[in-house]
Amino acid sequence: MSTSLYYEQLNCITDRIFKQMEVLADQRFIADENVYSKINNEKLLLWRIRLIKIYADSISEDIQTSYENLKEWGNDTVNLLVEMSLPLDTAIEEVRFYRNTIGEIIKDEAISQNFSLELLYEVLTRFDSVVDRAVHWLSLSYNRMYSIRIGAAEATALELSIPVIKITESIGVIPLVGDIDTKRANELMDKALTQSIAYDLEHVIMDLSGVPVIDTMVADQIFKVMEALRLIGITVYLSGIRSEIAQTMVLLGINFKDLSTYASLHHAFESINK
């Protein structure tokens, strides 16, 4: 087969896909109306048209060019799917849906143009490779986007989980709630020092009433924070110590001689005011 005839046959498939592009893009809505009832169908339609165009071009263009187009498509368009709250499995099905529909077009053209088995195999292999690569790039882009969002959410949650609350001109409270792992304990050191200095505090009450359990490593970190605050001239008080936490502190060998401890935040605040 001459090179010109080869590309002419491939271009026929590409042209036919282009002519049916909008019809193909709309087929997915009809296939599963429930999934798309609350989605901006106009934006999704444009997203599909771009994908179908890449599929169509992949029939007649260099395979590496198709891969590069898919990579750019994956990076550019995943934001749209995430914004529309389209689950990853549904998004992947979006990509895979056209394997059969476009495959039918390839089969029909192969029959009408009397493709050799070798040429039909080459076209189908190329197309399958592009679809698989589209799924690959979409999955990578989804994972990257969700990792960024989860990381940002965790950072925000961590920052909000260790507040320094100024209750008078000179008194502040650090109410710790929930499990304290090493990561939160390290964040505690930074927040306690920077916020206490920023608020110009003279007294800080660290309240453990909402902490269910503290291991020896975290307890040690908390007392390092208290020592750091004392070094910058802030008087530190510890409140809300339950029996389990007290046992951990005793096991650490912590010296309570210069440490003011109270059963409740209320008692600590009353003691400072006296």
C-alpha positions in Angstrom: 0.0 0.0 0.0 1.3 3.4 -0.9 1.9 6.0 1.9 -0.6 8.4 0.4 -3.4 5.8 0.3 -2.5 4.7 3.8 -3.0 8.2 5.2 -6.0 8.8 3.1 -7.7 5.8 4.7 -6.8 6.9 8.2 -7.9 10.5 7.5 -11.3 9.1 6.4 -11.8 7.7 9.9 -10.7 10.9 11.5 -13.1 13.0 9.3 -16.0 10.7 10.1 -15.4 11.0 13.8 -15.2 14.8 13.5 -18.6 14.9 11.6 -20.2 12.9 14.5 -18.4 14.7 17.3 -21.4 16.5 18.9 -23.6 13.5 18.5 -21.0 11.3 20.2 -20.5 13.8 23.0 -24.2 13.9 23.7 -24.6 10.1 23.8 -23.2 9.8 27.3 -26.0 12.0 28.7 -28.6 9.7 27.2 -26.8 6.6 28.5 -27.0 7.6 32.1 -29.4 10.5 32.8 -29.4 10.1 36.6 -25.7 10.7 37.0 -25.8 14.0 35.0 -29.0 15.5 36.3 -27.2 18.0 38.5 -24.1 18.7 36.4 -23.4 21.6 34.0 -24.0 19.6 30.8 -22.8 22.5 28.6 -19.3 22.5 30.1 -19.1 18.7 30.2 -20.2 18.6 26.5 -17.2 20.9 25.6 -14.9 18.7 27.7 -16.1 15.6 25.8 -15.7 17.3 22.4 -12.1 18.1 23.1 -11.5 14.5 24.2 -13.2 13.1 21.1 -11.1 15.4 18.9 -7.9 14.0 20.5 -9.3 10.5 19.8 -10.0 11.4 16.2 -6.6 12.9 15.6 -4.9 9.9 17.2 -6.1 7.7 14.3 -4.0 9.6 11.7 -1.3 11.5 13.7 1.9 10.4 15.4 1.3 8.5 18.6 3.7 10.5 20.7 1.8 13.7 19.6 -1.4 12.1 20.8 0.2 11.3 24.1 1.4 14.9 24.6 -2.1 16.2 23.7 -3.6 13.8 26.3 -1.2 14.9 29.0 -2.1 18.6 28.4 -5.8 17.6 28.3 -5.5 15.8 31.6 -3.8 18.7 33.4 -6.2 21.3 31.9 -9.5 19.7 32.3 -9.5 17.7 35.5 -10.3 20.8 37.5 -13.7 21.0 35.7 -14.6 17.4 36.7 -13.6 18.0 40.3 -15.6 21.2 40.5 -18.6 19.3 39.1 -18.1 16.7 41.9 -17.8 14.0 39.3 -16.4 10.8 41.0 -13.2 9.4 39.6 -14.9 6.1 38.5 -17.5 8.1 36.6 -14.8 10.3 35.1 -12.9 7.2 33.9 -16.1 5.8 32.4 -16.4 9.1 30.5 -13.0 8.4 28.9 -13.7 4.7 28.3 -17.2 5.2 27.0 -15.9 6.2 23.5 -13.8 3.1 23.1 -16.8 1.1 21.8 -18.6 4.0 20.0 -15.5 5.1 18.1 -14.5 1.5 17.7 -17.8 1.0 15.7 -16.8 3.8 13.4 -13.4 2.3 12.8 -15.0 -1.1 12.1 -17.5 0.4 9.6 -14.8 2.4 7.8 -12.5 -0.6 7.7 -15.2 -2.7 6.0 -16.2 0.1 3.5 -12.6 0.7 2.5 -11.6 -2.9 2.6 -8.8 -2.5 5.2 -6.2 -5.2 5.4 -6.2 -7.1 8.7 -2.7 -5.6 9.4 -4.0 -2.1 9.0 -7.1 -2.7 11.0 -5.0 -4.2 13.8 -2.7 -1.2 13.7 -5.5 1.3 13.9 -7.3 -0.5 16.8 -4.0 -1.0 18.7 -3.2 2.7 18.3 -6.7 3.8 19.4 -6.8 1.4 22.4 -3.4 2.8 23.5 -4.6 6.4 23.4 -7.7 5.5 25.4 -5.6 3.7 28.0 -3.3 6.6 28.2 -6.2 9.0 28.7 -7.4 7.0 31.7 -3.9 7.1 33.0 -3.5 10.8 32.8 -7.0 11.5 34.1 -6.3 9.3 37.2 -2.9 11.0 37.8 -4.5 14.4 37.5 -7.4 13.5 39.8 -5.0 12.1 42.4 -2.8 15.2 42.2 -5.7 17.5 42.6 -7.2 15.7 45.6 -3.8 15.4 47.2 -3.4 19.2 47.0 -6.9 19.7 48.4 -6.5 17.2 51.2 -3.1 18.7 52.1 -4.6 22.2 52.3 -7.6 21.0 54.3 -5.3 19.2 56.8 -3.1 22.3 57.2 -6.1 24.4 57.9 -7.6 21.9 60.3 -4.2 21.6 62.1 -4.0 25.4 62.4 -7.5 25.7 63.8 -7.1 22.8 66.1 -4.5 24.7 68.2 -6.0 28.1 69.0 -4.5 30.6 71.4 -7.4 32.6 72.8 -6.8 35.9 74.5 -9.4 36.3 77.3 -8.0 39.4 79.0 -5.3 41.9 78.3 -2.7 39.6 79.8 -4.2 36.1 80.0 -4.5 33.6 77.2 -5.8 30.0 77.0 -4.7 27.2 74.8 -7.6 24.7 74.8 -6.4 21.4 73.5 -9.2 19.1 72.2 -9.0 15.5 70.8 -6.0 13.2 70.2 -2.7 14.9 70.2 -0.2 13.2 67.9 3.4 14.2 67.3 2.4 16.5 64.3 -0.1 18.5 66.4 2.4 18.6 69.3 5.0 20.2 67.0 2.5 22.7 65.7 1.6 23.5 69.3 5.2 24.8 69.9 5.1 27.2 67.0 1.5 28.5 67.6 2.0 28.9 71.4 5.1 31.0 71.1 4.2 33.1 68.1 0.6 33.9 69.2 1.5 34.5 72.8 4.1 37.0 71.8 1.8 38.6 69.3 -1.0 39.0 72.0 1.6 40.3 74.5 0.4 37.7 77.1 1.8 37.4 80.6 -0.1 34.3 81.6 -1.0 31.3 79.5 -3.3 28.4 80.6 -2.8 25.2 78.7 -6.1 23.3 79.2 -6.1 19.5 78.7 -9.7 18.9 79.6 -10.6 17.8 76.1 -7.6 15.5 75.6 -8.6 11.8 76.1 -5.1 10.4 76.3 -1.5 11.5 76.0 1.5 9.3 75.3 4.9 9.9 76.8 6.3 11.5 73.6 3.5 14.0 73.4 3.5 14.8 77.1 7.2 15.5 76.8 6.6 17.9 73.9 3.9 19.7 75.8 6.3 20.3 78.7 8.9 21.6 76.3 6.3 24.1 75.0 5.7 25.2 78.6 9.4 25.6 79.2 9.8 27.6 76.0 6.9 29.9 77.1 8.5 30.4 80.6 11.9 31.3 78.9 10.2 34.2 77.2 8.8 35.5 80.5 5.3 34.0 80.3 3.8 32.3 83.4 2.3 28.9 82.4 -0.5 27.0 84.1 -1.8 23.5 83.3 -5.4 22.7 83.8 -7.8 19.8 83.1 -5.4 17.1 84.2 -7.1 13.8 84.7 -5.7 10.7 86.4 -4.5 9.0 83.3 -2.6 12.0 82.1 -1.2 12.6 85.6 0.1 9.0 85.5 1.9 9.6 82.2 3.5 12.8 83.5 4.7 11.0 86.7 6.2 8.2 84.5 8.1 10.9 82.6 9.7 12.0 85.8 8.4 15.6 85.3 9.2 18.0 88.2 5.9 19.6 89.3 7.7 21.8 91.9 7.6 25.0 89.8 4.5 24.1 87.8 1.0 25.4 88.6 -1.6 22.7 87.9 -5.4 22.8 88.3 -8.2 20.4 87.9 -10.2 22.8 85.7 -9.8 25.9 83.6 -12.1 27.7 85.9 -9.8 27.1 88.9 -6.8 28.2 87.0 -8.4 31.4 85.9 -9.5 32.2 89.4 -6.0 31.6 90.8 -4.5 34.0 88.3 -7.0 36.7 89.2 -6.3 36.4 92.9 
